Amino acid sequence: MQRFLFTIFILINFSGLCLAQKEPANALGKLSVNGIKFTADRSSILKAFGKPAQQYKPHYECGFLSSDEQGEIFYTLDYKLMKWTGNKKSAYIMEDLLITPGMKYIIHYKDKKLSSETTQEEFMHFTGLTDFRKNTGKEIPEDLIKAKGNPKLQTTSIDLQENSDDKYIFYFLKGKLCKIEYWSPC
């Protein structure tokens, strides 16, 4: 009986180790831009990036950033290549970040620097993620199509999500990181 219980104990611990290796721990909390976490208060964002080019109410129909659905007003701080959306009560979320060569923003996932030179293979390796999608047409965000000037872009994307319904989507064009986008379900 003791041998049986010991074997069960070992199997349970081993399976826990295997599961822990497959799922990235605290992934979303490990993303930052210029030292600011992807969830931050307004004053930290303004201190780090200055006055936004525009500030407005985004009016999303649904999702975690929808004023109607959440019962609170949200604001977007638009820095052209980067958008933060939120409010004083819920904080601000990095909603959209176009990644270009020579950009002034320094992006990190844990201790790894992300840039327009980060390849899809590198990203998958250090995040431990293995799934990606090929995107064409309406699957590609409009701002990425506009920035690249090509409505026929073909990208791949990888979802970074941890134990919640919302996630970040990382887009790769010709195998290189070009955009990070926040997504929440409707």
Secondary structure, 3 states (H helix, E strand, C coil): CHHHHHHHHHHHHHHHHHHHHHCCCCCHHHEEECCEECEECHHHHHHHHCCCCEEECCCCCCCCCCHHHHCCCCEEEECCCEEEEEECCCEEEEEEEECCCCCCCCEEECCEEECCCCEHHHHHHHHCCCCCEEEEHHHCCHHHHHHHCCCCCEEEEEEECCCCCCEEEEEEECCEEEEEEEECCC
